[in-house]
Amino acid sequence: MNMAIIDLSHAMYDGLETCKGLPSLHICDYLSRQKSRTQYADGTEFQLDRIDLVGNSGTYIDSPFHRFADGDDLAALPLERTVGLPGIAIRTPSLGRWHAIGVEVLVDKSLEGRAVLFDTGWCKHFGSPAYFDHHPFLTEAAATHLKDQGAVLVGIDSHNIDDTRHNTRPIHSYLLGSQIPIVEHMTNLSALPDQGFRFFAAPLKFRGVGTFPTRAFAMIDT
């Protein structure tokens, strides 16, 4: 079977700021190639990297533990809820500042057992100051509908799935409280068909951690 692979993750690099107010990504040598030559035989060298980051860096996945102390952390998050999921892309281009994505875009869509990915186009601002302000987000009615219709994962290519003008996070609270993982800061969703693809966003198996970068991608039959 021939498959097309669509990368849905942003590249990460030294100095990347993903969330406003959180530390930027720092990448440096732990052992440089030059220094490694003193430890290995002639002609043998290695690069060992040191990476300092917060979990909310790049394209990342939220587990229930991110919001709830007794929720599943990344190690406990079942792979069945993050890999090989039938997906559906919901096209919701931003209609202006602070575009609220309502339940109307989900009506008559089959969501049960699916990864539901919101293609807003906001990813074009990633890595720039414009990314942090006026971003699209989900409404509480949309989140309720996603849960009621059996969605198993929700993703978005925006700065936050919640409206960050307020210090409450009702969409995170409702989805993660319903055991629905969230993938934020996605990209390239426009390359996906509306349906007919499988979505993958496996987290690293950290205990006591609720959020961490993931290499999100989709596979499509060709």
MARVEXFI-359007 format. One line per field, with one value per residue (C-alpha): residue number from 0; residue in three letters; chain; x, y, z. Coordinates in steps of 0.2 Angstrom, whole numbers, plus 5000, padded with zeros to 4 digits. Example, Ala and Ser with C-alpha at 12.3 -4.5 7.8 and 13.67 -1.06 7.14 Angstrom:
2
seti <- c(0 1) .
sedren <- c(ALA SER) .
roti <- c(A A) .
east <- c(5062 5068) .
north <- c(4978 4995) .
up <- c(5039 5036) .
//
This chain:
222
seti <- c(0 1 2 3 4 5 6 7 8 9 10 11 12 13 14 15 16 17 18 19 20 21 22 23 24 25 26 27 28 29 30 31 32 33 34 35 36 37 38 39 40 41 42 43 44 45 46 47 48 49 50 51 52 53 54 55 56 57 58 59 60 61 62 63 64 65 66 67 68 69 70 71 72 73 74 75 76 77 78 79 80 81 82 83 84 85 86 87 88 89 90 91 92 93 94 95 96 97 98 99 100 101 102 103 104 105 106 107 108 109 110 111 112 113 114 115 116 117 118 119 120 121 122 123 124 125 126 127 128 129 130 131 132 133 134 135 136 137 138 139 140 141 142 143 144 145 146 147 148 149 150 151 152 153 154 155 156 157 158 159 160 161 162 163 164 165 166 167 168 169 170 171 172 173 174 175 176 177 178 179 180 181 182 183 184 185 186 187 188 189 190 191 192 193 194 195 196 197 198 199 200 201 202 203 204 205 206 207 208 209 210 211 212 213 214 215 216 217 218 219 220 221) .
sedren <- c(MET ASN MET ALA ILE ILE ASP LEU SER HIS ALA MET TYR ASP GLY LEU GLU THR CYS LYS GLY LEU PRO SER LEU HIS ILE CYS ASP TYR LEU SER ARG GLN LYS SER ARG THR GLN TYR ALA ASP GLY THR GLU PHE GLN LEU ASP ARG ILE ASP LEU VAL GLY ASN SER GLY THR TYR ILE ASP SER PRO PHE HIS ARG PHE ALA ASP GLY ASP ASP LEU ALA ALA LEU PRO LEU GLU ARG THR VAL GLY LEU PRO GLY ILE ALA ILE ARG THR PRO SER LEU GLY ARG TRP HIS ALA ILE GLY VAL GLU VAL LEU VAL ASP LYS SER LEU GLU GLY ARG ALA VAL LEU PHE ASP THR GLY TRP CYS LYS HIS PHE GLY SER PRO ALA TYR PHE ASP HIS HIS PRO PHE LEU THR GLU ALA ALA ALA THR HIS LEU LYS ASP GLN GLY ALA VAL LEU VAL GLY ILE ASP SER HIS ASN ILE ASP ASP THR ARG HIS ASN THR ARG PRO ILE HIS SER TYR LEU LEU GLY SER GLN ILE PRO ILE VAL GLU HIS MET THR ASN LEU SER ALA LEU PRO ASP GLN GLY PHE ARG PHE PHE ALA ALA PRO LEU LYS PHE ARG GLY VAL GLY THR PHE PRO THR ARG ALA PHE ALA MET ILE ASP THR) .
roti <- c(A A A A A A A A A A A A A A A A A A A A A A A A A A A A A A A A A A A A A A A A A A A A A A A A A A A A A A A A A A A A A A A A A A A A A A A A A A A A A A A A A A A A A A A A A A A A A A A A A A A A A A A A A A A A A A A A A A A A A A A A A A A A A A A A A A A A A A A A A A A A A A A A A A A A A A A A A A A A A A A A A A A A A A A A A A A A A A A A A A A A A A A A A A A A A A A A A A A A A A A A A A A A A A A A A A A A A A A A A A A A A A) .
east <- c(5000 5007 5005 5008 5015 5010 5021 5010 5023 5033 5052 5060 5076 5087 5077 5060 5046 5030 5019 5020 5028 5036 5055 5061 5069 5088 5099 5118 5132 5134 5148 5154 5161 5178 5179 5173 5188 5199 5188 5187 5198 5205 5191 5177 5167 5150 5138 5129 5116 5108 5091 5082 5063 5046 5034 5024 5037 5034 5020 5015 5002 4992 4987 4974 4988 4992 4976 4971 4983 4974 4973 4983 5001 5010 5016 4999 4990 4985 4993 4976 4971 4985 4991 4983 4967 4955 4955 4944 4950 4938 4941 4939 4949 4950 4937 4946 4953 4949 4939 4928 4925 4907 4898 4890 4906 4904 4885 4882 4901 4905 4916 4915 4932 4941 4955 4947 4959 4955 4963 4962 4977 4985 5000 5007 5011 5021 5038 5032 5024 5008 5006 5002 4987 4970 4971 4956 4950 4936 4919 4913 4898 4910 4920 4904 4899 4916 4914 4896 4899 4914 4929 4945 4958 4957 4970 4972 4985 4983 4992 4979 4963 4956 4953 4969 4961 4954 4964 4951 4954 4937 4941 4956 4946 4932 4942 4956 4943 4934 4950 4952 4970 4974 4987 4991 5003 5000 5004 5001 4984 4979 4988 4976 4960 4944 4944 4952 4968 4976 4983 4998 5005 5013 5020 5036 5033 5037 5029 5023 5023 5007 5013 5028 5032 5027 5030 5012 5009 4996 4996 4985 4982 4988) .
north <- c(5000 5017 5031 5049 5056 5074 5083 5093 5100 5116 5114 5118 5129 5138 5154 5148 5156 5146 5153 5171 5173 5156 5153 5151 5135 5134 5122 5120 5107 5096 5088 5096 5086 5095 5090 5072 5069 5069 5054 5043 5035 5045 5048 5045 5060 5063 5078 5077 5090 5099 5105 5116 5118 5120 5106 5119 5121 5119 5107 5098 5087 5090 5075 5077 5079 5096 5102 5090 5083 5066 5065 5053 5060 5057 5040 5034 5042 5027 5026 5021 5039 5047 5036 5029 5039 5042 5061 5075 5092 5106 5122 5137 5152 5166 5179 5193 5197 5184 5173 5161 5144 5139 5123 5127 5121 5104 5101 5086 5081 5063 5065 5048 5040 5053 5066 5082 5095 5114 5122 5140 5146 5155 5144 5157 5168 5155 5162 5180 5192 5192 5174 5177 5190 5190 5171 5159 5148 5136 5140 5130 5125 5118 5108 5101 5095 5087 5077 5073 5066 5055 5064 5056 5070 5088 5098 5116 5126 5142 5149 5142 5132 5143 5162 5169 5186 5178 5168 5154 5139 5131 5122 5114 5110 5102 5092 5086 5082 5071 5062 5070 5075 5091 5095 5114 5124 5113 5117 5112 5106 5114 5099 5087 5081 5084 5066 5049 5051 5044 5055 5052 5062 5050 5058 5053 5042 5054 5051 5066 5077 5083 5092 5089 5092 5079 5075 5076 5069 5061 5047 5046 5032 5036) .
up <- c(5000 4995 5009 5008 5025 5029 5042 5054 5066 5067 5067 5083 5085 5098 5103 5098 5109 5107 5121 5126 5143 5144 5142 5124 5118 5121 5112 5115 5114 5129 5120 5103 5089 5092 5110 5107 5096 5112 5119 5103 5091 5076 5063 5076 5083 5090 5093 5110 5112 5127 5126 5139 5136 5144 5139 5130 5116 5097 5092 5108 5116 5132 5143 5156 5169 5162 5169 5183 5196 5196 5177 5166 5163 5147 5152 5156 5141 5130 5113 5106 5109 5100 5085 5070 5073 5059 5056 5050 5046 5050 5039 5050 5042 5054 5051 5061 5078 5091 5080 5090 5082 5086 5085 5068 5059 5067 5063 5052 5054 5059 5074 5084 5086 5077 5079 5075 5068 5066 5051 5055 5045 5060 5059 5046 5060 5070 5076 5075 5088 5078 5083 5101 5099 5091 5088 5084 5098 5102 5110 5125 5114 5101 5115 5122 5105 5102 5118 5115 5098 5103 5097 5104 5101 5096 5087 5082 5072 5083 5098 5110 5109 5123 5122 5131 5135 5150 5164 5164 5152 5149 5133 5141 5157 5148 5135 5146 5160 5147 5143 5126 5123 5114 5101 5099 5088 5073 5055 5037 5040 5023 5015 5022 5014 5024 5028 5024 5034 5049 5063 5074 5089 5101 5117 5125 5140 5154 5171 5181 5165 5157 5141 5129 5110 5098 5080 5074 5056 5045 5033 5018 5006 4988) .
//
